[in-house]
Amino acid sequence: MNGAAFEVITQEGETVRTGLISDEEGRVTVTELEPGRYSFKEVGSVEGYILNQELLNFVIENESEGKPEMVEAGNLINYKGSVELTKKDKDAHPLEGALFTLYTEKDEAVAENLKSDENGKVFVDELSSGNYYFLEENAPEGYIKNTEKIAFTISEFAEGKPEQVTVEAVNYKGSGMLVKVSESGDKLEGAEFELKEKESGLVIVEGLKTDENGTILVSGLAPGEYTFVEVKAPIGFVTNKEPMHFTVNTEYRGEPAVVMAGEFKNYKGTAVLEKVDANGNPLEGAIFELQDEEGNLIHTDLRSDDEGKVIALNLSPGIYRFVEKNAPEGYLVNLEVKTFEINEEAYGEPLAVEAGTLINYKGKAVLVKTDESGNPLKGAQFHVIDKYGKIVIEGLYSDENGKLSAEELNPGEYFFEEIKAPEGFIRNLEKVAFAILDMSHGEPEIIDAGSYINYKGSAEWFKVNESGEAMQGARFNLTDEEGNIVYKDLLSDDTGKVMVENLTPGEYTIIEVEAPEGYILNLDNISFIINDEEVGNPRTVAAGNFINYQGSVILTKTDALGLPLEGAVFELKLDGEKKG
């Protein structure tokens, strides 16, 4: 090795020669030495090599035969340094497969792709003196890459062969912690969790339970993303299904800190009921009880506010029901029970359970206006009056289906009263009673006040002879008070009766237009009146008996002196036909 610098020293350590440099053959030659004991001392190594502090001793004898031979002091070896890194886990078990790069202190890569073997070893030799560091590029599978630099020094000199430098590098696994609290921040013991891989959903650890401090600590986690999932809440709380994610980073400088997944809250439930009228307007002042599934009383005197909302708080999971006890003034208590459930689990803070809308109604009644045949009648006018005769609703008219509705009625007793009948019909003075109860199950049934009939009038008369015997076949016309023919060609039946129906209120006249055969047409007209109002179904007007008479003739048989003659026999003929 060319270029190494040496000195020669005496046994006593005195320097007797300096500036000696090894030539291209590595030889160092010194002459003109007096007899004695000497040593070669290296004072400057070849670049890249460690200076060897070992002394190379030799002797110059004090006598010789002739010219003394050159003394061979021997060989002095220059070495390079070496390093061994041991890769292990925190429990000192060797780790295979960690990948390193070796750098100088100037961050120049010296060796790359250095992988720990089955014993966790990484060996590098032929290192010049200087400062170096190992930097981990990839950790063994399942471990966090340790970004801490593993520094070491190859000394500039050594006595003889330098010892191998040894260093250690530790890989860690991660850990995660969760703290379980209530909504008010109190620590909760006994919540049960699973730990899952975030992406795959694979369960890594199950049966994790919070301790008295509300904490769960999971260690030995490979780098990756994880999720705490609550599977069972503490008693009385809603299981929070919101996943609590945390990440164990792929690298960390030195031993990683515990990853805090955060505070994980358990909540109790809330329910809201909306109290409105039939038009959706909020109702204030309705009073409710809250019962559990078995009917046990949980809350009393829950009152709807000015927005119509009834709110129940701090509810454990289970099934509940709102029960109305008092309705706002003027409304029916709704006996419909509003059932809702506080689920055992929720995603994060549970939303208030919407128990729905509970409507308070006022009463409604419907009357159907018809004629005698059940056909609907439009245009009948009514009032609704209460039991004291006070008008509550006025100006109700039946529609084309004959229906009229009375709405927005407070609980109580009422009557429909007809004020005006449809044109051509008799006003019915009969009142129709109905009641609005003070409670109902849900929307109250519409009170069916029934059918309210408007009638037309009817009249009858009998055709008889002067002996009172019924006569069939008499023909009549019926005229109104203006003389208009209302019915034509009305015939008496075998009982002598003539019946006419569907008469609007007014005055009518019966006119005989053809007498039964053999009878004289009766020119005496009979009048009658159909009243414009009646209670219920009006009676048929009895117009009386309409009598037909036969004529009579007397023939007096006399002699020429005018004296009556007895015994003459005659025949009576009508139009040549013998009648008697």
C-alpha positions in Angstrom: 0.0 0.0 0.0 1.6 3.2 -1.2 1.5 6.4 0.9 1.4 5.3 4.5 3.5 7.5 6.7 5.8 6.1 9.4 8.3 7.1 12.1 11.0 5.0 13.6 11.3 5.2 17.4 13.8 3.7 19.8 12.9 1.3 22.5 12.7 4.3 24.8 10.2 6.0 22.5 12.6 8.5 21.0 11.8 9.3 17.4 14.9 8.8 15.3 13.4 8.9 11.8 10.4 10.8 10.4 8.7 11.3 7.0 9.0 7.7 6.0 6.4 6.9 3.2 5.5 3.4 1.9 6.3 3.1 -1.8 4.2 1.5 -4.5 5.2 -1.9 -3.3 4.2 -0.9 0.2 7.8 -1.0 1.5 9.3 1.4 4.0 13.1 1.4 4.0 15.3 3.2 6.6 19.1 3.2 6.6 22.0 4.4 8.8 20.5 3.1 12.0 22.9 2.4 14.9 22.7 -0.9 16.6 19.7 -1.1 18.9 16.0 -1.9 19.4 13.6 0.0 17.2 10.0 0.1 16.1 8.1 1.3 13.0 5.2 3.5 14.1 2.5 4.4 11.6 1.6 8.0 11.9 -0.5 8.4 8.7 -2.6 5.6 7.1 -3.5 5.2 3.4 -6.7 7.1 2.6 -9.7 5.1 3.5 -8.0 2.8 5.9 -7.7 2.8 9.6 -4.4 3.8 11.1 -2.8 0.8 12.7 -1.4 1.8 16.1 0.4 -1.6 16.6 4.2 -1.1 16.7 6.3 -3.1 14.3 9.5 -4.0 16.3 12.9 -4.8 14.8 16.6 -5.0 16.0 19.8 -3.7 14.5 22.5 -6.1 15.7 25.7 -4.6 17.0 27.9 -7.0 14.9 27.8 -8.8 11.6 30.0 -10.6 9.2 30.8 -8.1 6.5 28.1 -5.8 5.3 25.0 -6.3 7.5 21.9 -7.6 5.7 18.7 -5.6 5.5 16.5 -6.3 8.5 12.9 -7.4 7.6 10.7 -5.8 10.2 7.7 -7.7 8.9 4.2 -6.6 7.6 1.9 -4.0 9.1 -1.7 -4.4 7.9 -4.1 -1.5 7.4 -7.7 -2.5 7.9 -11.1 -1.0 7.1 -13.9 -1.0 9.6 -17.1 -3.1 9.8 -20.4 -2.8 11.5 -23.1 -5.3 12.6 -26.7 -4.1 13.2 -29.1 -6.3 15.1 -32.8 -5.7 14.3 -35.2 -6.8 17.1 -38.6 -6.0 18.6 -39.2 -4.4 21.9 -38.9 -7.8 23.6 -35.5 -8.3 22.0 -36.7 -11.0 19.6 -34.7 -10.8 16.3 -36.6 -9.5 13.3 -36.0 -10.6 9.8 -36.7 -8.6 6.7 -36.0 -5.0 7.8 -34.5 -3.0 4.9 -31.8 -0.4 5.5 -29.5 2.1 3.8 -26.2 3.1 5.2 -25.3 6.7 5.0 -22.2 8.8 5.8 -22.6 11.8 8.0 -22.9 13.9 4.9 -25.9 11.8 3.9 -24.1 10.0 1.1 -25.4 6.5 0.6 -22.7 3.9 1.2 -24.7 0.7 1.0 -28.3 0.1 0.0 -30.8 -2.7 0.2 -29.4 -4.1 3.4 -31.8 -6.6 4.8 -31.8 -8.2 8.2 -31.4 -12.0 8.2 -33.2 -14.6 10.3 -31.1 -13.5 13.2 -32.0 -9.9 12.7 -28.4 -9.2 11.6 -27.2 -6.7 9.0 -23.4 -6.7 8.3 -21.3 -4.2 6.4 -17.6 -4.2 6.1 -14.9 -2.3 4.2 -15.8 0.9 5.9 -13.4 3.8 6.0 -13.1 5.7 9.2 -15.8 8.2 9.8 -19.3 8.8 11.1 -22.2 6.8 9.7 -25.9 6.0 10.3 -28.3 3.3 9.3 -31.8 4.5 8.1 -34.6 2.0 7.9 -36.4 2.0 4.6 -38.9 -0.7 5.2 -39.9 -2.4 8.5 -40.6 -6.1 8.9 -44.2 -6.9 8.1 -46.5 -5.9 10.9 -44.1 -3.4 12.4 -43.8 0.4 12.4 -40.8 1.7 10.5 -38.4 3.3 12.9 -37.2 6.6 11.3 -34.7 7.1 14.1 -31.1 7.2 12.7 -28.8 4.5 14.1 -25.5 6.3 14.2 -22.0 4.8 14.7 -18.4 5.7 14.2 -15.5 3.8 12.5 -12.5 5.1 14.4 -9.5 6.6 12.5 -7.1 4.2 14.2 -6.9 0.9 16.0 -4.2 -1.3 17.5 -4.1 -4.1 15.1 -7.3 -5.3 13.6 -10.2 -3.1 14.7 -13.1 -4.6 16.6 -16.4 -4.7 14.7 -18.8 -2.0 15.6 -22.2 -3.3 16.8 -25.5 -1.4 17.0 -29.1 -2.2 17.6 -32.4 -1.1 16.0 -35.8 -1.7 17.5 -39.1 -2.0 15.6 -42.3 -1.4 17.5 -46.0 -2.2 17.0 -48.6 0.4 17.6 -51.3 0.8 20.3 -54.6 2.6 20.4 -56.7 4.0 23.3 -60.3 4.9 23.6 -62.1 6.7 26.5 -65.8 6.1 27.0 -67.9 8.9 28.4 -71.5 9.9 28.9 -73.0 13.0 27.3 -72.1 14.9 30.4 -68.5 13.7 30.4 -68.7 11.0 33.1 -66.5 8.0 32.5 -68.5 4.9 31.6 -67.4 1.4 32.6 -68.5 -1.8 30.9 -69.0 -0.7 27.3 -68.0 -3.6 25.0 -66.1 -3.0 21.8 -64.6 -4.8 18.8 -61.5 -3.6 17.0 -61.6 -4.0 13.2 -59.5 -3.3 10.3 -61.0 -0.2 8.8 -60.9 -1.2 5.1 -61.8 -4.9 5.3 -64.0 -4.8 8.4 -62.1 -7.8 9.7 -62.4 -8.2 13.5 -58.9 -8.0 15.0 -59.8 -8.0 18.7 -63.2 -8.7 20.3 -64.5 -8.6 23.8 -62.8 -5.3 24.7 -64.5 -3.7 27.7 -63.9 -0.2 29.2 -62.5 -0.2 32.7 -63.5 2.0 35.6 -61.8 4.9 34.0 -63.8 4.4 30.8 -60.6 3.3 28.9 -59.7 0.6 26.5 -56.0 0.1 25.5 -55.1 -2.2 22.6 -51.4 -2.9 21.9 -49.4 -4.9 19.3 -51.0 -3.3 16.3 -49.4 -3.4 12.9 -49.4 -0.1 10.9 -52.7 0.5 9.4 -56.2 2.0 9.9 -58.4 0.7 12.6 -61.9 1.2 13.9 -63.3 0.8 17.4 -66.9 -0.4 17.0 -69.2 -0.5 20.1 -71.2 -3.7 20.3 -72.9 -3.2 23.6 -73.4 0.0 25.6 -73.4 0.4 29.4 -76.8 -0.3 30.9 -79.3 2.4 30.2 -77.4 3.9 27.3 -77.8 3.7 23.5 -75.1 1.8 21.7 -73.2 4.2 19.6 -72.6 2.6 16.2 -70.5 5.5 15.0 -67.1 4.0 14.2 -64.1 5.5 16.0 -61.2 5.5 13.6 -57.6 5.8 14.3 -54.4 5.1 12.4 -51.2 3.4 13.5 -48.7 5.2 11.2 -46.2 3.2 9.1 -43.3 5.0 10.6 -42.3 6.7 13.8 -39.1 8.1 15.3 -38.2 5.8 18.1 -40.9 4.2 20.2 -44.4 5.3 19.0 -46.8 7.0 21.4 -50.2 5.5 22.1 -52.6 6.6 19.5 -55.6 8.3 21.1 -58.7 7.4 19.2 -60.6 10.0 21.2 -63.6 10.2 23.6 -66.4 8.0 22.6 -69.8 9.1 23.9 -72.8 7.1 24.9 -76.1 8.9 24.8 -79.6 8.5 26.1 -82.6 8.9 23.8 -84.9 11.9 23.2 -88.3 11.8 21.6 -90.4 14.6 20.2 -94.1 14.6 19.5 -95.8 17.3 17.5 -99.2 18.5 18.6 -101.3 20.2 15.9 -104.8 20.8 14.8 -106.4 19.3 11.7 -104.9 22.1 9.6 -101.4 21.5 10.9 -101.3 24.5 13.2 -99.3 23.9 16.4 -101.3 23.5 19.6 -100.0 24.6 22.9 -101.1 23.3 26.3 -101.9 19.6 25.5 -100.8 17.5 28.5 -99.3 14.0 28.1 -97.9 11.1 30.1 -95.0 9.0 28.9 -95.3 5.3 29.6 -93.0 2.4 28.9 -94.0 -0.8 27.1 -95.5 -2.3 30.3 -97.5 0.8 31.0 -95.2 2.1 33.8 -95.2 5.8 34.2 -92.0 7.4 33.1 -92.9 11.1 32.8 -96.0 13.0 33.7 -97.2 16.5 32.9 -95.4 16.7 29.6 -96.9 19.8 28.0 -96.9 20.9 24.3 -95.1 24.2 23.9 -95.9 27.2 21.7 -94.6 25.3 18.7 -96.8 22.3 19.6 -93.8 20.2 20.6 -93.8 17.7 23.4 -90.2 16.6 24.3 -89.1 13.6 26.5 -85.5 13.4 27.5 -83.0 10.9 29.0 -84.7 7.8 27.7 -83.0 4.4 28.0 -83.4 2.1 25.0 -86.9 0.6 24.8 -90.5 1.1 23.6 -92.5 4.0 24.9 -95.9 5.7 24.3 -97.2 9.2 24.6 -100.7 9.2 26.1 -102.8 12.4 25.9 -104.5 13.3 29.2 -105.9 16.7 28.5 -106.5 18.4 25.1 -106.2 22.1 24.5 -109.4 24.0 25.2 -112.1 23.4 22.6 -110.5 20.2 21.2 -111.2 16.5 21.6 -108.7 14.4 23.6 -107.1 12.1 21.1 -107.1 8.7 22.6 -104.7 7.4 19.9 -101.5 6.3 21.6 -98.3 7.4 19.9 -95.8 4.6 20.3 -92.1 5.0 19.5 -88.8 3.2 20.2 -85.5 4.4 21.5 -83.2 2.0 19.6 -80.4 0.2 21.3 -77.9 1.7 18.9 -77.4 4.9 17.0 -74.8 6.3 14.7 -73.1 8.9 16.9 -75.4 11.2 18.9 -78.9 9.7 18.3 -81.4 12.0 16.6 -84.5 12.8 18.6 -87.0 10.2 17.7 -89.9 11.7 15.9 -92.9 10.1 17.6 -95.1 11.6 14.9 -97.8 14.1 14.8 -100.8 13.8 17.1 -103.7 15.8 15.9 -106.4 17.3 18.1 -109.6 17.6 16.2 -112.8 19.4 16.5 -115.9 17.6 15.6 -117.6 17.3 12.3 -121.1 16.1 11.3 -122.6 15.4 7.9 -126.2 15.4 6.9 -127.5 14.1 3.6 -130.4 15.8 2.1 -132.6 13.6 -0.1 -136.1 13.4 -1.5 -138.4 10.5 -0.7 -136.7 8.3 -3.3 -133.3 8.9 -1.8 -132.1 11.2 -4.6 -129.8 13.9 -3.3 -131.1 17.4 -3.1 -129.0 20.5 -3.6 -129.7 23.9 -2.1 -131.4 23.1 1.2 -130.3 25.7 3.8 -129.5 24.8 7.4 -128.3 26.2 10.7 -126.5 24.2 13.4 -127.8 25.1 16.9 -126.6 23.9 20.3 -128.8 22.4 23.0 -129.7 25.9 24.2 -131.0 26.9 20.8 -128.0 29.2 20.1 -126.9 29.3 16.5 -123.4 27.9 16.2 -123.1 27.7 12.4 -125.4 29.3 9.9 -125.7 29.3 6.2 -125.0 25.7 5.5 -126.2 24.5 2.1 -126.5 21.0 0.7 -124.3 20.3 -2.3 -125.0 18.4 -5.5 -124.6 15.2 -3.6 -127.1 16.4 -1.0 -124.4 16.7 1.6 -123.8 19.5 4.0 -121.0 19.4 6.6 -120.7 21.2 10.0 -117.1 21.4 11.0 -114.9 22.8 13.8 -117.4 21.9 16.5 -116.4 21.8 20.1 -117.5 18.7 22.1 -121.3 19.1 22.9 -124.9 18.4 21.8 -126.2 20.0 18.5 -129.1 20.0 16.1 -129.4 20.5 12.4 -132.3 22.8 11.7 -133.7 23.4 8.1 -134.2 27.0 7.3 -135.2 26.7 3.7 -136.1 23.7 1.6 -134.9 23.2 -2.0 -137.3 24.7 -4.5 -140.4 22.6 -5.0 -140.1 20.8 -1.7 -141.7 21.1 1.6 -139.5 22.5 4.4 -139.0 19.8 7.0 -139.5 21.2 10.5 -138.0 18.2 12.2 -134.7 18.8 14.0 -131.9 16.3 13.6 -129.9 15.8 16.8 -126.3 14.8 17.1 -123.4 14.9 19.6 -119.6 15.6 19.4 -117.9 13.5 22.1 -115.1 15.0 24.2 -112.5 12.3 23.1 -111.8 10.1 20.1 -109.3 7.5 19.0 -107.4 9.4 16.4 -109.3 11.5 14.0 -112.9 11.3 15.1 -115.4 9.7 12.9 -117.6 12.1 11.1 -120.9 12.1 12.8 -123.5 10.8 10.4 -126.6 12.7 11.2 -128.4 10.5 8.7 -130.6 11.4 5.8 -132.9 14.3 6.0 -135.8 14.0 3.7 -137.6 16.8 1.9 -141.0 15.7 0.7 -143.4 16.8 -1.9 -147.0 16.8 -1.3 -149.6 14.2 -2.2 -153.4 14.3 -2.4 -156.2 11.8 -2.9 -159.9 11.9 -3.6 -162.5 9.3 -4.3 -165.0 9.0 -7.1 -168.4 7.7 -5.9 -171.9 7.8 -7.1 -174.6 9.3 -5.0 -175.1 6.0 -3.2 -171.4 6.2 -2.1 -170.3 3.3 -4.3 -166.8 3.6 -5.8 -166.7 4.4 -9.4 -163.8 3.5 -11.7 -162.8 5.3 -14.9 -163.5 8.9 -14.1 -160.9 11.2 -15.8 -159.4 14.3 -14.1 -157.0 17.1 -14.7 -155.1 18.8 -11.8 -154.2 22.5 -12.2 -152.2 24.8 -10.1 -153.3 28.2 -8.8 -152.4 29.9 -12.1 -154.6 27.3 -14.0 -151.7 25.4 -15.5 -152.3 21.7 -15.9 -150.0 19.9 -13.5 -151.3 16.4 -14.1 -153.6 15.3 -16.9 -155.9 12.3 -17.4 -155.9 11.1 -13.9 -158.2 8.0 -13.7 -160.1 6.7 -10.7 -159.2 3.1 -9.9 -161.5 0.2 -9.0 -161.8 1.6 -5.5 -162.7 5.0 -6.9 -159.5 6.5 -5.6 -157.4 9.0 -7.5 -153.9 9.5 -6.1 -151.5 12.2 -7.1 -147.9 12.7 -5.7 -144.8 14.9 -6.0 -146.8 18.1 -5.6 -144.8 21.2 -4.7 -146.3 23.5 -2.1 -149.2 25.5 -3.3 -153.0 25.5 -4.1 -154.4 23.0 -6.6 -157.8 22.4 -8.3 -159.3 19.1 -9.3 -161.3 19.2 -12.6 -163.3 16.3 -13.9 -163.0 16.1 -17.6 -164.8 12.8 -18.2 -167.4 11.0 -16.1 -167.7 7.3 -15.8 -170.0 5.8 -18.5 -173.6 6.5 -17.7 -172.9 9.3 -15.3 -173.1 13.1 -15.7 -169.9 15.0 -15.7 -169.6 16.9 -12.4 -168.5 20.5 -13.1 -168.0 21.3 -9.4 -164.3 21.7 -8.9 -162.5 20.7 -5.7 -159.5 22.7 -4.4 -156.8 21.7 -1.9 -153.5 23.1 -0.5 -150.1 21.5 -0.1 -148.4 23.4 2.8 -144.8 24.7 2.5 -143.7 23.2 5.7 -144.4 20.1 7.7 -142.8 18.1 10.6 -141.4 15.0 8.9 -143.3 13.2 6.2 -146.5 15.2 5.4 -149.8 13.4 5.3 -151.6 12.9 2.1 -154.2 15.6 1.6 -157.6 14.1 1.5 -159.5 16.2 -1.1 -162.8 14.4 -0.4 -165.4 12.6 -2.5 -166.1 13.6 -6.0 -169.7 12.5 -6.8 -171.1 11.6 -10.2 -174.8 11.5 -10.7 -177.2 9.9 -13.2 -180.2 11.8 -14.6 -183.9 11.0 -14.0 -187.0 11.5 -16.1 -190.8 11.3 -15.4 -193.4 10.7 -18.1 -197.1 11.3 -17.2 -199.6 9.3 -19.2 -203.0 11.0 -19.6 -206.0 10.9 -21.7 -207.2 13.7 -23.9 -208.7 15.4 -20.9 -205.5 15.2 -19.0 -206.6 12.6 -16.7 -203.8 10.1 -15.7 -204.0 6.7 -17.2 -202.7 3.6 -15.5 -201.3 0.5 -17.1 -199.6 1.9 -20.2 -196.4 -0.1 -21.0 -193.3 1.8 -22.4 -189.7 0.9 -23.5 -186.8 3.4 -22.8 -184.2 3.6 -25.5 -180.8 5.5 -25.7 -179.8 6.2 -29.3 -182.2 3.4 -30.4 -180.9 0.9 -27.9 -183.3 -0.4 -25.4 -182.5 0.7 -21.8 -185.6 -0.2 -19.9 
